[in-house]
Amino acid sequence: MRGKIVVFASPSFFMFVGRSLIAACGLLAAFSSFAAAPAAAAGNTVVVLNSRDATITLLDQTTYKEINTFPVGKEPHHLMPTPDNKSLIVAAATGNALLFLDPKSGQLQSQVKDIVDPYQIGFSPNQKWFIANGLRLDRIDIYGYDGKNLKLAKRLPLPSMPSHMAFTADSALAFITLQGSDELAAVDLATQKVKWTMPIGKQPAGVYMTPDNKYLLVGVMGSDYVAVVDWRTQKIVKKIKTGDGAHNFRPQGDNRHVFVSNRVAGSINVLDLNTLESVGSIAVPGGPDCMEVTADGKTMWVTQRWLKRVSVVDLGTRKVIKTIAVGRSPHGIYFNNRASEL
C-alpha cells in the first residue's frame, strides 16, 4: 500500500486507489457500478449498517417503513459524512472496501476496494488527516488529506485491536482505544508516531472529546463505567457509573449532554458534560450500540445489535416509541437531518 493515492473528485465524490496519480479518464473505469435504490423524501432516509448480513437497510424516517436493503462489502460497521457533506462513507471491514453513499437518499455513488480492514474511520477537525483503524490487523492507516486527495502517510502498528478514535481540537493528536490490550493510545499526527499509551480498563471502545477539549470520555465495555481522562496528564480523574458494556457515544447536540450506550445492560445513559455525572437513563434492550439524533433534538434512533432491530426513542419522555426490524447485527446508523456532534 505504500505510496498509494486516494483521489476524491467532487461533486460526485468518485474515488480511486492506485500506485500513482492517474488521468481523470482512468478514474471512471476504476469503480463498480450500482443500481440506484428507491429513496424517501430528501433528508428523510435512515441508513443502517447490518454488519453480519453484509447489507445496508434504508428506512423512511417519517413512516418507519423499509425503503430498500441491498448487499455491500462484508462487515460494514461504521460510517461518517465527508467534510463537504456530499457523500457518506461506509467502512466495510472484512470486505476491505469503502463505500460512498448519497447522504440524503442512501443511494450508492461508488466504492473503493483494497482498503484493508477499515473498521472505524475519521477525519481530524482541521481535515488534514484521515484515519482508518484496522481492528483485526492491529494497526491504523494515517492518510494526509488536502481537501481532494488522500495519500497514505503511515501504516502504524498498535497493540491490540484499535477500535474507536477521537482528536484534540487542534488536530495535533489522535486518541485510539485498544480493545485487546485494555489501553488508550495517543498518536502524534505530525510525526505519525505513538506519543504515549495508558491503561484504561477492560475492553475500551467508544472515545469522545469533551467540547472544552479538556477531557476524554472512554466507554469501558468490559465493565460498567465511563472513564474520564485528563489526556494532558494521562490520568483517569473520574469513573462515571453507567451500565454493563459501556460502549459508544453520541452528543445530544446541545453542547451540554452526551449519550453512552450500554450493550450488556440494555440501556443508554445521559451524561452532563458540565458536571460529568449521569443524569438519567433510557431502557433500550438487545445490545444498544450506535445512536443518531434528529436535528430538532426530539428523537434518537438506536441500533440493537442482538435483536436485529432499530429503536426510536422520544427524548422528551426517554421512552422507546417504535421498533423497526432490520438485518443481523445492526451497527452504524446515520441520517442527513441530524443534530450537531457537540
N, C-alpha and C positions, 0 to 999 in steps of 0.2 A: 504493500500500500504506500510505501514511501514515495513522496513526490506527486501523489495523485491530487488532482484538482477537481473541485466541485463547482460547477457554474450554474448560477441561477439567472434565468432570463425573464424579466418582467415584460408584460403583465401576467402572462400565463404561468410564470414561475417554473419553466422547464429546467431540468437538471441533468447533468451528465458527469459520470466519474471516469476519468481516463488517466493515462500515464503522462499526458502532456496536454496543453491547450490545443483545441481543435477548432476548425472553422464552424461558423454558425450552422451551415447546412448539415454538418455531421451530428449536431445535437438532436435534430428531429428523428434521425434514424436510430438513436440510442434508446428511445423509450418504448415501452409496451403500451398498447392501446387498450382502452377500456370502454365498454358501452356505458352511456350515461344512464344514471338511475333516476327514477321519478323523484320529485322534490316537493317539500312542503312550501308554504309561503316563505319568501326570503327572510332569513334570520331565524326561522322557527324550527329548523331541523336540529335534532339532538343526535350527536354522533356517539355511539357506544362501541367500544372495542371488546369483542368476545375472544379472550386470549386462547382458550382451549379449542374453540371451534375454528380458529383462524379466519374469522369473519368480522365484518362491521355491520351493525344494525343501525339504521336510520329511523328515528321516531319523530312524529309531529308533536312539537311541544305544546300545542294548543289542544289537540284532540286525544293525545296519548296513543295514537294509532301507529302501527309499524308502517313505514313507507317502503322499506326495502332492506334485505340482508344479502350481502354479497361476499364472496371469498377474497381473502388477501393473503399476504405472507404469514407464515407460522408465528404464533405468539405475539400478536400486537398488544403491547402493554400500555405504553404511554404516548401522549400526543401534545402538541403545542402549536400555536399560530406562529407564522413567520413574522419578523419585525414589521413588515409592511402590511400585515393582516390580509394579504392576498391569497394565502394558502394555509392549510392546516397540515402540519407534518405528523404522520403516524409512524412510529418506530416498530417494525416487525422484527423482534429479537432473533429467534432462531430461523426466521425467514431471511435474515441478512439483507434487509431492504428498508428503504424509507419510501413512504407513500405520500403523495401530495393531493389533498382534497380541497374542493371549494369550501371555505369555512361557513358559508351561508346555506348551501344546499347539500353538502356532504358528497357531491359527485367527485369521482376520481379525475384528477388532472394528469398525473404522471406518476412514475415510480422510478426509483434508482436502486439497482441491485448491487450486490457485492459490498455493501456497508455491513461489516461484520459485527453481529451481536449488539445492535443498538437497543438496549433495554430502556434506559432513561436518557432524555436529551434536554439541552437547554442552551439559550443564548445568554451571554453576560449582559448586564444592564447597559453597557456602552455599545453593545452589538459588535464588539471587536472579536469576540471569541464564541465558538460553538463547541459544545462538549457532548460526546456520546459515551455513556457508561456501558461497558461490556461486562455485565454481571457474571455470566458463566465463564468468561475468559480472564477474569481478574485483571482488567486493565481499563483505562479510559483513553479515548482518542480526542485530542485537542486540535481544533481547526482555527486558523485565522480567518476572519470574515471582513470584507471590505465594503459590504453593502450589496454586493452582487455575487462575488465568488467566495468559495470556501476552499482553503488549502490546508492540507494536513501539516500541522506543526510538530506534533509529538504524539507518539503512542507510549503511554506511561503505565507501567505495571503497578497495581495496587492490591495488596493482600488484605482481605479477600472478599470477593463478591461486592464490588462497588455498586451501590444501589441508587439513592436519590442525591440531589445536589442543590446547593444554594450559593449565592455570591455576595461579596461585600458590595456596598453601594458604589464604590469607585472602581469596581471590576478588577481589583488587584488580586483577590483570592477567590478560589472556588472551594467549597466545602463538600466533601463526598462521604456519605455514610458507607461503612464497610460491614455488611451483614455477617460475613463469615468470620471476621476477626474481632467483632464487637468494638469497633473503633470509629472515630471520626478523623478524617484526613483533611488538611489544608494544602491546597496546591497553588503555588505562585504562578500566575498565568504569564507573567513576563518572561520567566526563566523556564517554565514548564517542568518544574521540579516540586517534589513534595517538601513543603516547609516544615510541617510537623504532623504527628498523629497523636491521638489521646484515646484512652479507654472511655467508652461512653455508656455501656450497658449491653445487655444481651440482644442481639439481632436489631441493631438500629435501622430504621427505614427512612420515613419522611424527615426532611430538614427544612426549616423555614427561618429566614432572617427577619427580625422584628423591624417595623418601619423606621425606627430611630437608628438602625444599624448597630444596636448595642449588644443584642443577644441573639444566639441561635437557639431555636427550639427543635429538639430531636425526638421523634417518636420512637420509644424503645419497645419494639414489637414483641420481644421475648419477656416483657414484664407489663406493668400497668401504669406507666407514668411517662410524662414528657420531661426530658432533661433540658434545663435552662443553662446554656453555656455562655460564659464570658469568653468569647473567642480570642480576645486580646491577651488574656492571661492563661487561657487553656484550662479553665476550671469550671466544673459544674457548680453553679451557685444555688440551684434550687431544683427540686423534683416536684412536678405538678401531678398529683394522682389523678388518673383518668379512668381507664378500664383496661382489662387484659387485651394485649395485642395492639397497643397504641401504634398507629401506623402512618397515616398521611394527613396533610394539612390543606385547608382551603380558606383563605381570608373571606370574611363576610362582605368586604367592600366598603366598610365604614371607617377604616383606619383605626379601629378600636378592638375588633373581635376576630378571632380565627377559630375555625372548627378543626378538630382532630378526630379521625375515625379510629374506633377500637374494634379490630377484626374479631377477636375471640369473644369479647364481651357483648358484641352486637349493639353497640351504642356509638354516639358521637358526642363529644364534649365541646362546650363553648368556652373558649379561653379569653379572658380580659387581658389585653396586651399592656394596659397601664399597671394593673395590679399583679399580673402573672398568676392569676388564680382561675380555677374553673368556676364558671358562674351558671352552669346548667348542663343538662344532658338531654339527648334525644334518643329514643329507642328505635334502632334500625337493625333488625335481625339478619342473620345469614352472611356474616363477613363483610360489613360495610367497608368500602375501600376508597375509591376516588369520588370527589364531590364537585359539583358545579352549581353556581348561584346565579339566579336571574338578575338582570340589570336593575330591576326595581327592588331587589332585596327581599322579595316576598316568599320565594320558594327556593329550595335546594334539591337537586337531583343527585342520587347516590347509587353507585353500583354495588350490588350484593353478590360477592364472588361465589358463594356456596349455594345460592338459591336460583341462579340463572334469572335474576330479576334486577330491575331498577326501581327504586322507590322515590317518590316525590314528597318532600317534606314542606309543610306550611311553617314558615319560620316565625309567624306570629304566635301560633299555638304550640309549635315544636312537636307536631304530630304528623305521622305519615298519612297522606290523604289519597295516595294512589300507588299501586304497584303494577309494573309492566313486565311481561315475560320477554327475555332476550335470549342470547346464546349462552354457552357454557363459560363460566369463569369471567364474567364481565369485569373489565378493569378500568381503563381510561374513559372519560366522558367529557364532552365539550358541546357548547352551542355558542352562536355568534353574539347573541344579545345577553352577554354575561356581565356580572359585576366586576369591578376593579379587583386586582390581586393585592391591594393594600388594605 
